Amino acid sequence: MNLRQKDKAFIWHPYTQEKTACDNIVMVRGQGAYLYDEAGHRYIDACASWWTNIHGHAHPYIAEKIGEQARQLEQVIFAGFTHPTAIELAVQLLKTLPIGFSKVFYSDNGSTAVEVAIKMAMQYWRNKGEERTRIICFRDAYHGDTFGSMSVSARGVFTEPYTRLLFDVVFIDTPDFENGKQVIEQFQVVIKGTSDIAAFIFEPLVLGSSGMKMYSAELLDQLLTICAENNIITIADEVMTGFGRTGKLFAIEHLNQIPDIICLSKGITGGFLPFAATITKQFIYDAFYADEKFKMLFHGHSYTGNPLGCAAALASLEVFEKENTLKKIAMIVSSHQAFASRISTNKAIRQVRHCGTILAMEFHSDAQGYLSDIRDRMYSYFMSKSIMLRPLGNVLYILPPYCISESDLQLIYQTIEDFTVDIL
Ligand SMILES: *Cc1c(COP(=O)(O)O)cnc(C)c1O
């Protein structure tokens, strides 16, 4: 059997209908914004390998730091024990985030970062002796694939098989740039009508998986102000937006209000290792800090605070400084901006949305949504041009590693324009 056949025989892939899917492409090497398959063919990774890769593939500095850590200390139980890299990473994360956060809780991926945040919010109220158990979320939210994170996510194709098992939440309309007043009214109605709201969870500025839906910082600030006035815990899920995606290091830097909890993952290790952090303000931590044992946070994973993940995350933060990554990000932002105005009048496209390094184009299509037909056509077209783009239904988006060159960006833009000529 060759590699493709063995893969087909022995591996079950995520988000894949294995019966109808093409063979998986075997990637053997990565460098910068490129991936190389077993035949030596080169692809531009224009979706940053599921939004994780920020500094480029196989970045030598991060690889080196992981290697050093692996030879020194690869893993240690994180209850009763700690290690220097985890401590240094917490210090650096808190230094890098806007002022107001004070405790870092480590886990393994975006979904667990959200689970931890939900459990913190729930137990916070319990420890305080208040009966508050419901969470407000946006109707199109995506916060992960575990049961808690699915519960606070949109009810749709992703969650359909499990709907009965998800806990009850309060959905409000997803904001865009037109319905702001309506969303705020809905929010106020919910809060007036009940006293059991524990928390509000949101993807700041960009709802990723539901199709790069965007809304304004002003609106989010207004919602956060209402939460502050009503003692509702605010949870910013920056799993996708964190580490530069929106043009600033964190999306919450676009806000005046600082949320109470922030969830980070995906880009946190530069795209090297599964790792996450849930970071809170002091008052959350204080509600668990007690003489009674039952008030402790009942959560942890085997690999909580894994030294390799910590080393990668620390190295990734250093790369931001060393390579002046924010300048590269600014270059992408202005290129995207120019292309966005060029493509916005294209007849194949219904709406162009742009936030920082994310550029999304919603195509006209009959069957909309994640399972839309045009999705497969777009995917195959760009793969045939050696560009990895993974449309969300009829929404094509570019979300590149920050090391991508200006000429590769132009090539992607040109290929998108060619595609629209082909389908019109
Ligand atoms: C991807 C994502 C998650 C889930 O992260 P995983 O690492 O895939 O579990 C949660 N929230 C947001 C906003 C995401 O984009």
The ligand as an SDF file (V2000), in Angstrom:
LIG
                    3D

 15 15  0  0  0  0  0  0  0  0999 V2000
  -11.5420   26.7120   16.2110 C   0  0  0  0  0  0  0  0  0  0  0  0
  -12.3100   27.4220   17.2480 C   0  0  0  0  0  0  0  0  0  0  0  0
  -12.6340   26.8020   18.4580 C   0  0  0  0  0  0  0  0  0  0  0  0
  -12.3110   25.3670   18.7430 C   0  0  0  0  0  0  0  0  0  0  0  0
  -10.9450   25.1480   18.7700 O   0  0  0  0  0  0  0  0  0  0  0  0
  -10.3900   23.6420   18.5970 P   0  0  0  0  0  0  0  0  0  0  0  0
   -8.9390   23.7860   18.8660 O   0  0  0  0  0  0  0  0  0  0  0  0
  -10.6910   23.2730   17.1730 O   0  0  0  0  0  0  0  0  0  0  0  0
  -11.0960   22.7940   19.5700 O   0  0  0  0  0  0  0  0  0  0  0  0
  -13.3000   27.5490   19.4110 C   0  0  0  0  0  0  0  0  0  0  0  0
  -13.6370   28.8150   19.1750 N   0  0  0  0  0  0  0  0  0  0  0  0
  -13.3420   29.4500   18.0260 C   0  0  0  0  0  0  0  0  0  0  0  0
  -13.7190   30.8760   17.8460 C   0  0  0  0  0  0  0  0  0  0  0  0
  -12.6820   28.7680   17.0100 C   0  0  0  0  0  0  0  0  0  0  0  0
  -12.4350   29.3780   15.8580 O   0  0  0  0  0  0  0  0  0  0  0  0
  1  2  1  0
  2  3  1  0
  2 14  2  0
  3  4  1  0
  3 10  2  0
  4  5  1  0
  5  6  1  0
  6  7  2  0
  6  8  1  0
  6  9  1  0
 10 11  1  0
 11 12  2  0
 12 13  1  0
 12 14  1  0
 14 15  1  0
M  END
$$$$
